């Protein structure tokens, strides 16, 4: 198999399908003002946070219920027209782009908490509820939902892309935290997968099949999640290091010693400079770890003591503690805004963002080689990473009008993916494949595995109407 070139990871050729006027008339009859064909609305639903562009969908349906979603899908299926689910538009890999035309189904209005079972540590929500809305709704229960990608993403979108975030090192990803789903299939049928029980051996694991399917197999309309007790004690800290390598070695030793650290985030000097400028933090501008510890007061104290000793061995200094909720919120809000802060380093730029994840023992090798290449390239860049689980992001900042810069950034991204795969890792730890990483998936999984995925898609979506053109070619 020939390796794809850098350009093969850009937007594939667009093959638009016609949207018959009869379908638009039927949607307007069904949904009234909740079906919009206004260009501004369509454009809003035809882009995400990726550097890719495509024409907008032909219409947007604002769904308020599972019945709305099923009705819209049935109408689209009757005309052979694609359907693209839309939450808040925070995807980074082109998941929302209407590369084959069709209609966008906006589920942001489906944002209700449907059932809280505090005794069982579970909750069922509609897909448009965001992670912040969920934690606000359950704050009086003594429980919380820990998965936190940088954006305030919708729960449905997080499930569809198998998202994770800063807490994944301790609490896992959406794969481990979704118990059950309600899904509208390509024909408009409503099915349920999984239960609220902690385990099951009942047939194929359809829940895991849907989690990470990126809207290509169905539209998620309900999500049942695991919850966790709020920790009795929480302590957050920053620690500056003389080098990226020293910060990563500290992380590796912390994980290998079994310290149950809740968050362990890396910022390089460029990222620290960006958040200092945007959030007025005054952090030392160098390699830095942002850490958080959860547990009882005694266990947190023990974790802190252990990590401080490890960091000291690697030259870590200036441990600064954020013990109050206000101080922690300010610190983590800055971390979550790091991507947007980094974009301000080069006004008017767009970012080519990497998402590799490697076994923790190979993280230093992967990162250091990547930094050497980034420095040699001359492109502006910054690095942030969920290094506690081996996942890091390089954002290469490019002039969107410069094909030379785009090609260079894509080439660096491709080289990084090949390095990660060679070290036993993956091309995407949490963002998903979408459009941008379709070539990388073939390199990682191989033609046989992708053919099996394609066979599942053909079986469940025989007319290729569910978010077509994503993950792999039809």
N, C-alpha and C positions, 0 to 999 in steps of 0.2 A: 504494500500500500504506500503510495506517495504521500509524504507529509504535506498538509495544506500550507500554502504560503500565507504571509501576513494578511494579504488582501482578502483571502478566503474567509477571514473572520469578520469582515465588514458586512453590511446589509446585503443579503442575497437578492437576486433578481426578483422584482415584484411582479406577481401575476394577479392582477385584480379581477375579481369576479363581479359581474353586474349585480346590482341590487334592484330587482324589479319594482317599478312604481306600485304594483299591486301589494307588495309586502309593506312598503312604507304606508300605504293607505290603511292596510289591516292593522299595523302597529298603532297608528294614530287613532283608529277607531277603538282599539282595545285600551290604550293608555292615555288618550287625550293629550293634555299639556305635558304629561310625563314622557312623551316621545318627542325628541327635539332633532330637527335637521338643520338648525342654525349653525353656520360655519364656526363661530366662536366656540360653541359647545362641543362640536365635533373635534375641533383642533385641540381643545383641552383634554379630550379623552383619547387623542391619537398620539400622545407623546408621554415619555416618562423621564427618568433622570439619566438615561443612557445617552451616549453621543450619537445615536442613530436617529434618522428621520425617515418618515414615510407619510404618504397621504392619509388623511383622517378617515375614520369610519363613515359610512353613509348616514347613520342615525345613532342616537343615544337613547336608550330606554332606562328610565330611573325606576328601579324595582323597589317595592316596599314589602314584599312577601315572597315566600317560596312559590306561591301560586303565580305571582307576576313573572318570576324567572321561568317557570315551566311554560307559561303561555307564550312568552317571547321566544323561547327556544323552539317550541313546536311550530310557531309561525315561520321562523327562520329555516327550520329543517324542511318544511313543506316547499320552500322555494330554493333549497340548496345553498343558503347564504350563511357565511361564517358568523360565529358568535364569539365575542371577546369579553371576558369578565373584567370589571374595573372596580378597584377599591379606593385607594387614595392616590395612585399614580406614582409611587415611590420606587418602583422597580429600576434596576440599574442595567438590565440586559436586554431591553427591547421587548419585554413580554407583552406590552400593551399595544404594540404597533399593528395597525390593520394592514398587513402586507398583502393580504388577499381580499381586502375590502370587508364588507359585512357590517354588523351592528355591534355597538358596545353596550353591555348591560352593566349599569352602574348600581352597585349594591351598597353604596355608602349610606343610604337611607335605612338599610336593614342593620341597625346598630343597637339592638336591644339585648339585654341580659334575659335569657329565657328561663333559666333554672339554676339556682345555686344550692348545692348539696354540701354544706360545710362539713358535716360529719364524715362524708366520704372524700373530702378534698377534691371535688369536681365542680365544674361549672359548664353550662351550655349557653352559647351566645350565637347571635346572628353574625354573618361574615363581615359586615361593614363596621362592626365595633372595633375601635383601635385598641392597642395595648394600654395606652394611658387611660382611655375611657373605662376599660375593664378594671384596672387596678383602682380607679376612683370609685367605681360602683361597688367593689367588694372590700373597701378599706376598713369598714366597721366589723368585718367578719374575723379579723385576725389572720387573714390569708392573703397571698399575693400570687400573681402570675409572673414568673421570672424572665421569660424570653423577651429580649429587648434589642431588636435591630436599631440602628442609629435613628432611622426615621420613625415617626409615630404611625407605623404601618397598620393596615387592617388585619384582623385575625384571619380572615379568609385568604388574603394575599400571603400572609406568613405561612399558612398551611400549604397553599398551592406551590410555594417556592421552597418549602422545607427550610425556613429561615432559622437563624439563631441570634447571636449577638454577644454582648459582653459577659453575660452570666452563664454561657454554655459550658465553660470549663467545670462548673459544679452541677448545674441543673439540666444539661443536655440541650438538644435542639427541638424544633417542632416535631421531629420524627418520634422522639421519646415522650412527648407531652400531649399529643393528640390521641384521645381514646376512641372517639366515634365521630362520624360525619353524616350529614344529610347532603345528598348530591342530586342535581338534576342532570340526567344523562343526555346524550346527543339527540335522542328521540323525544325528549321532554318528559320522560318518566322520572318520578322521584323515588330514590332508593335510600336506604340507611345502611351504614357500615359500622360494625363494632358496637360496643355497649359501654356502660359506665363501670363494668367490672375491671379489676386490675389485670386480669389475664383471660385468655380464651384460646381454644384450639379448634374453633368452629370454622372449618373450611379455609378458603383462600383469605389472606389478609388484605381485604379490599381497602381498608383504611390506609395502610401503608402504600398501597398502589396509588391512591389519590393524593396523598401527601407528597408533594414534589412533582406532581404531574403538570403543573403550570397552566392549568385550564385547558389542557389538550384532551382530557377524557370526560370532563363534566364541569358543571358550575357548582361550587360549594355553597350551600345555603344555611347550614348549621354546623357548629363545631363544638364538640365536648372536650374539655381540657382538664389536665391535672392542675391542681393548685398546691401551694406549699405554705406552711405556717410562717408568719413573719418572724424573723430571727429575734431572739431576745436581745442580742447585742450586735451592733454593726460598727465597724471601724474602717475608714477609708484612708489611704495614704498615697502620697507621691514620693518617688525616690529617683534622684538623678544619678546617672552613671557616666563613667568616662568614655564609654563607647557603646554602640549597638550590641556588640558581641557580649560585653559584660552584662547588659540588661537581659539578653536572651539566655546566657548561661545561668543567671539567677532564676529565671523562669523555669528552665529545664530541671535544675536541682530541686526547686520547690515542688514541682509536680512529681518527680521521681521519688521524693521523700514522703509522698502521700499527704502533703498538707492540703486540707480541703478548702483551698482558697476559692472565693466566690467569683472574683473578677481579677484578671491580670492582663492589662492593656498596655501595649507599647506605642509610644509616639516618638518619631525621630525629631531631630532638631528643627526641621522645616515645619512639621506639624505643631510642635510646641510654640514656635514663633507665630504661627497663624492663629492659634487659639489665644495666645497672649494678646495679640493685636485686637481680636474681635471680642474677647470676653474680659479683657483687662485683668488677667490673672497674675502676672508677674512671676511665672514659673521660670526656673533656670533653663536656658535654651540649649538643650543637649538631649541625648538619648534619655528617655524617661519611662518608668513604669508607673501606671495608675493601678492600685490594688484595692480590693475590698475583702473584708473578712466577716463571716457570719457565724453565729452560734451563741452559746452561753458566754457570759462574761469571762469565765475561766478558760474556755476553749479558744475564744478570740485572743485572749492575752497570750496563750501558748502559741497560737499560729503566728501572731505578730513577732514574738520573740524569736521563733525559728527563722522566719523570713528575714528579719533584720540581720541575723547572724550570717545567713547565706549571702545577702546583699553586701555586707561589710567585706566578706572574702573577695567579692568581685569589684570592690572599689566604690560601691554605692554610698551616697552621701546625701545630706539634706533631706532626711525623712521628714515630711511635713504631714501632720495628721489632720483629718477632717472628721471630727467626732460627732458634730451636731448634724441633724438632718438638713439644716440650711446650707452648711458648708459642703456636705456631700452632694446635695442637689446641684449646687453651683459647679462643682467639679465635674460631675457626670453629665450635666447639661452641656458643658464646654466640650467634653469628649464626644457626645452625640452630634454636636454641631461641627466637629472637626472637618468633615468633608466640605461643608459649605464654607467654613472659615478658610480652608485650604484653597478653594477656588478664588478667593479674594487676592491671593498672592499674584495672580496674573489676570487682571480684569478682562472680561470678555472671553475667557478661555472656556473650553470644555475638557472633561477629564476622561481619559481612557483608564479604567479602573480594573486592577487585577484582583483575583480572589482565590489564590492557591492555598492549599492546606497540606501540610506534610506531617509525618510522624514527629513527635516532639523531639526525639533524639537527633533529627536531621534539620531542625529549624535554623540553627545557627549557620550551617553550611549554605542552606537555601537563601537566607536573608543576605548574608555577606556577599555572595556572588552577585545577587540581584542589585545590591547597592553599588558595587563596583561598576556594573554595566550602566546603571542609571546615571552615575556621575560622569562616565565617559561619553554618554550620549549628548550631553549639553542641554537636555530638556529639563524644564522645571518639574519638580515632583515632590511628593511627600509620602510618608509611610505611617499607617496606623495598623494595629493588629491585635486580634484576640489571641495573643501568643500563648496563653495558657492551654489552648487546644491546637496549636500549630498553624493557625490561620492568620494570614496578614494580607493587607491591601496596599499596593503601590498605586497612587493616582498620578499618572503622567498628564501634565497640563499642556494642552495643545491649542494653537490658534485654529479655530474651526475652518478657516479659509485656507489653511496650509495643508495641502496633500502630503508634502514632505514630512511635516511634523506628525501627521496622523499615521503615515506608513511607518515612521520610525517607532512611534509608541506601540503600534500593533506588533511590530517585529520584536520589540523588547518583551511585550506580553507573551508572544508565542514562545520565545526562548525561555522565559520563566516557567511557562506551563510544561515545556519539555523537561526542564530541570526538576520540577516538582514530581512529575510522573516517574522520572528516573530514580528519585529518592523514595518512591513508594507512596506518593501523595495523589492529589486530585486537582483538576483544573478549577473547581469551584467548591468552596467550603460551605457557602451559604447563599449566594446570589442566584443560583440556578443557571440553566443553559440559555434559555430564551433564544434570541437570534445571534447574539454576539459570540457564543461559545459552541456553536453547532459543530464546527470543524474539530474543536478540542475534544468533544465527546467521543468522536470516532477514534482519535488518538488514544484516549484513555480507556474506553470500554472495548474497542475493537469492533470490526464489522459484524461479527456474529451476534454480539450482545445488542448492538444497535438494531440489527434485523429482528431480534426477539422483541425489543421495545416497539418497533414498527408494527409487528404482527399484533401486539396487544392493541395498539392504536387502531389498526384496520378493523379488528374485531369489535371494538367498543364504539368506534366512530366511523362507520364504513363510508360515509360520504365526506369525511374530512371537513366538518363544519365547526369543530370545537377548537378555537384559537389556532388555526392552521398555520403552518410554516414555522413553528417553534420546536425546539429541542432537536429535531432531525427532519430531513426532507421526507415528503410523503412517498 
